[in-house]
Amino acid sequence: MKIAILGTAHPLRGGLAAFNERLAYELLGAGHKVDNWSFSLQYPNFLFPGKTQYTEDPAPAGLNIITALNSVNPFNWVRVGLAMRKAQYDIIVVKFWLPFMGPAFGTVLRLAKTKHKTKVVCIVDNMIPHEHRFGDKMFTQYFIPPIDGFVAMSKEVLKDIKTFTTQKALFTPHPIYDSYQEALPKEVAATKLGLNPNHKYLLFFGFIRDYKGLDILLEAMGDPRIKAAGIHLVVAGEYYDKAVEAHNNALIAQHSLSDTVHLFTDFIPNSEVRNYFSLADVVVQPYKTATQSGITQIAFHFEKPMVVTNVGGLAEVVPHGKVGFVTQPNPSDIATAILEFYAPGSLPNLQEDIKTEKQKYTWSTFTKALLDAIA
């Protein structure tokens, strides 16, 4: 079939681009023709909280990326929609993560659909965003009508979809991010990061926003039990909120954590991701709210155990006591779960269980569900 993926792609950076590019490779491998329609302007700079929207990584080989969509220019939406209509796609896949994109995506898709031919399937990261803004509901409602079927990657998102529409919606978990390099020995990773390989290391990875709960983890690092165990924390990811950064830095000072919390708070390029996961003993996701997380699937790729909070869909993919621990989003319970991880024999079949669990999250399983949603 002739398929378009509408959404973020190179040279834009981050998990959205990585997902869409990996999906394109999977569909190409299945024999389809695939175009990635990406943004000429994803966010105006004053709305983007990070340092840059662009990556310095080379373009993914073998993908046809069309840099076209301006998220804030209605005249552009019409041009892009008509150009996609002219291409006469069998399927358009769109990833929806933020209501802000609803007007642009909704307009393009209305114009791009050809009668009795084109089906549109939407992969929903968040139907309702973690951080609410004026117009969220209105923008989402405008986006929905052209969609023929939805795929949710957590059961919570599936429920959210059903509050907006009666269209067909299926649940299938987030597939593994398997495009990263293989893991390194811990000693090699530590050397690359300038850290001592003999310490115990937790990893907090990804863009840092309030809902991801790094402050809760820093409070847990101040727990006397954690300090006595000599546990260190690596924070790898860019801050998206100056107030959150200031608050977390204050917690580091308050709990005297400067020697045990190691900050790498720039954007982490794909080529360096394995350094952080290879160093880590366990990946911690202390989220206050969540739907699903791509970080979980990076951890599965590197076969790393996890401590996650019991919010959103995190617990759906981290079986408690098998590949890690599920806990409540408060400092004491997170500290207890971390200590339980380091207790001898706490996860007796860890490596076997991780290998078994990760087989559930293949891209072929995901793409089958994607096509079933519009069958």
N, C-alpha and C positions, 0 to 999 in steps of 0.2 A: 504494500500500500504506500501511498504518498502521505507522509505525516509531517506536520509542523509542530514544533515545540515553541510556544510563546512565553518568553520570560528571560530571566537573567542569564547571560553567557559571557565568555571572555570578550574583551579585556576587563569586564567587571569581575570583582573578586567575591569570595565568600562561599558559604554553603549552598546558597541558591544556585549559583553558577555551577558549582561542582556537581550538584544533583542533576541539573538539566543536561549537562554535558555527558555525565555517566549514563543517563537514560538514553540519550541519543546513540551512544555506542551500543547499548543493548538492542535497540530497535534496528540499527544498521546491521548488527550481527545476525538478526533474525530475518534479514533480507529485504527490509523496507527501505524506502528512500526518505531521508530525513533532512529537514531544514530547521535550524535554530534561529528564530526571530528574536533578537535581543534589543536592548535599549541604546539609542543614541544619547538619551538623557534619562537616567533612572530616577534620581532625586535631584532637585536643585540643591546646590551646595549648602545653602543656609538651612535646609531640612535634613541634611546628612550629618549624623553625630560623630562619625569617625574622621580619621585624618585624610583618607582618600578612598574613592570608590573603586580604584583600579589596581590591578595586579601587575607585577613585573614578570610573572611567570610566562613562559612562551605559550602561544596559542595551542590548543589541543589539536593534534594532527588528525586529519581526515574528516573534520566536521565542517559543514557549510553553515557558518554563522553570518546572519544578515543583521547588521547593526542599523536599526531603523526607527524604533519607537521612542517618541518623546512623551514622557508621562504627563506633561502639563500643557500640551499643545493640541487642542481639539482638531485643528486643521490637519495636523500630522496623523492623528488617529484615523481620520477618514482616508488619507492617502495610503496608510499601511493596511487598513482593512480592505480597500479595493485591490491593492497589490496582492494580498493573500487570497482574495476571491478569484483573481485572475489565474492564480496558480492551481486552483481547483483541488484542494487537499481532500483526501478521504477522511482524515482525522486531524483535528487540532488538539494538542495537549496544552493546557495552561495551568501553571502553578500559582495558587492564590495564597498569599501570606499576609496581606495588609489591605484594608479597605481603601486606602489612598489610591491603590491601583485600579479600583473598581470602575471608575469612569473611563479610563483609557482602555482597559481590557474589554469592558462591556461594549464599548462602541466598536472597537476593532472586530470583535467576534460577531456582532450583529451583521457587519458588512462582509465579513470573510466567509460566512456560511453560504454554500451554494445549495439551492433547493434539491432535496431528495438525494444529496450526495455527501456533504460534509457533516460529520459528527464531531461534537466538542466534548472532551472529557477534562474535568478539572481535578487536579491533585490539591487537596486543601491542607496547608500547614496550620493555619488558624482561621476559623470563620469569624471569631471574636478575638481581637488582638489582646495581648497581655497588658498593654498600656493604652487605655481608652482615649479617644480623641473625638472632637465634634465632627459629626457627619459619618461616623463609622457605619451605623446601621443603614443609612440612606445609600451610601456608596456600595455596600455589599448587596443590597437589594437590587440596585441598578445592574450590577454585574451578573446576577444569577440567570435571567431569562434565556440567554443563548446556550446555556449548558445543557447537554443531553444526559450526562451522568457524572457522578462525583466519586472520588476515592479519598478516604480518610486514613491517616496513618496512626490514629489512636481512637479508641472507642469514645473518648470524651469529645473529640472533634466530630465523630459520626453523629453523636447526639446533637451537637451544635448545628450541623448541617440540616438536620431534620426539623429544627425550629424555624428554618428559613424557607424550606422547599420540600415538596413531595417527590421530586425527581429521584431516580434510582441512585442510591449511594451505597458503596461497599467499603468494608474495612479490610485493610491489609497493612501489616507493619512496615515501617521505614526499612528499606533494604540497606545492606552493609555498604559503607564507603570503602570499596576494595581497590580503589585506584592509587592508594598511597604505596610507597615502597615497603619492603619487609622490615620487621623490627631489627634493631641493633642490639648487641650485648649491652647490658646496663652500664658497664664501665666505659664503653665507647661513647654512649650517649652522654654520660656525665662529663666526660672530657670535652665534648663538643659544646656543652652548656657551661663549662667552667665550674662544675659542682663536684663535691666529694662523693664518689660512688658507694661509700660505705654506710651512708645514711639510709633511713627508711623515708620514702618519698610518696606523698599524695600528689595527685594532679587535678587542678581545676583548669579546664580548657575551654576557650571560645570567647566570643564577644561578652563583655561584662556589662550587664544591666541589672537594675535593682531586683527584678523578679528571679534572677538566677541565684540569689542568696549567698553570694560570696561573703557578705558580712556575717551570716550565720556560721559559715565555716571558719572564719577568722575568730569568732567567739569560741568555737569549739577548739581551735588551736590554742587558745588561752586556758583551756581546762587543765588543771594541775596534772591530771592523769596522762594527758597527751604530752605535756611537757616532760613528765618523768619518763615517758617511753622513748624520748628522743626522736620524735616524728617530725619530719619537715614537710612543707607544702610548697609546690611550684604552681604559680599562677601564670598561665600562658594565654594571653589574649588582650585585645585592645579595649580600653574603656570607652563606652558610648555615653557616659554621663559624668560630667565634672563633679557634681555634687556627690554621686556615689563613690567616685575615686577619693574625694576628700574624706568622706565618712570612713571608708575602708582604711585609708592611711592613718586616720586617727585611732582606729581599733588596733592596728599594728603597733603604734606607739603605746597605747594604753596597756596592752598586754605584753609589751616587751618582746615582740615577735620578729624583730629585724634580723636576727641570726637564723631563724628557722622558716621564715616565709621569703621565698625567692620570686621576685617579680620580673616577668618578661611581658610588659604591657604594651608592646607594639603588635601590629597585625602579624600573624604567623603565616608565612608563605607555605604552600603545599610541600615544597622540597624540605622543609624543616619540621613538619608535623611529627615525623617518626622519632625525632630526637626526644621530644617530650614524653610521648607514650612509651618509648623504650626505657626511659629512666624510671617511670612510675611503677610502684608496686600495685597501686589501686587508683582508679579514677573516681573522683567524688563529684556528684551533682546535687548540691544542696538547695535545689530550686524551691521557691515559695509557691509558684504556680508553674504549670507546664501543660503542653499538649503531648508532643513527642519530641525527641531530641536526636539530631544527627550525631552528637557527641557519643551517645551510647553506641551507635553503629560504627564509629571510628574505633572505640574501645574493643568492640567485637573483632574488628579486622586485626587489631594487634593482640587479640586474645588476652585482654587485661580485665581483671575483676572490677566490680563497681560497687560503690555505695551511693544509693539514690534515695531521694525523699519520696514519700507516698503521695505524690500529687500528679494530676493529669494521667498520662499514659506511661510514665517511667516504669512503674512496677509491672506493667504488662510484659515487658521484655527483659526484666532482670529478676528471674526467679529467686526468691529469698532463700539463702542457705545453699544455693547451687553455684551461681556465677557471681554472687555478691550478697549484699544486704540491703533491705528496704527499711527505711526508718522515718521518723517524723521530722518535720522541718524545724527543729530547735537545736541549739548548740549541745545540750547535754546528751540527747539521743544520738546525734550525729557522732559525737565523741565516743560514745559507747559502741556504736557500730564499727567505727574505725578500729578501736581496740579489739573488738571481737574478730575483725579480719586478721589482725596480727597474732591472735591467740593460736597456738599450735593445734592443727587438726580441725579448725573451724569450718573449712571448706574442703572436705576430704577428697573429693573427686573433681577438683576445680578445673583442671585442664581438659579432662574428658567432657565435663559438662559444658564448658565454653564451646568446644568444638561441635558438640551436639546442637546446642542452642543456635549457633551462628548459621547452621544449615537451614534454619527456618526463614532466613532473611535474604534469600537470593534475589537477584534482579529478574531472573526469569519468572519467579513466582509473582513478583510485583507487576511485571508487564502483562502477565496473564490476567491479573485482577483489573488492570487498567483497561484492557480491551473488553473484559466481561462487563464492565460498568456501562458500556454503550452497546452491548449485544442485544 
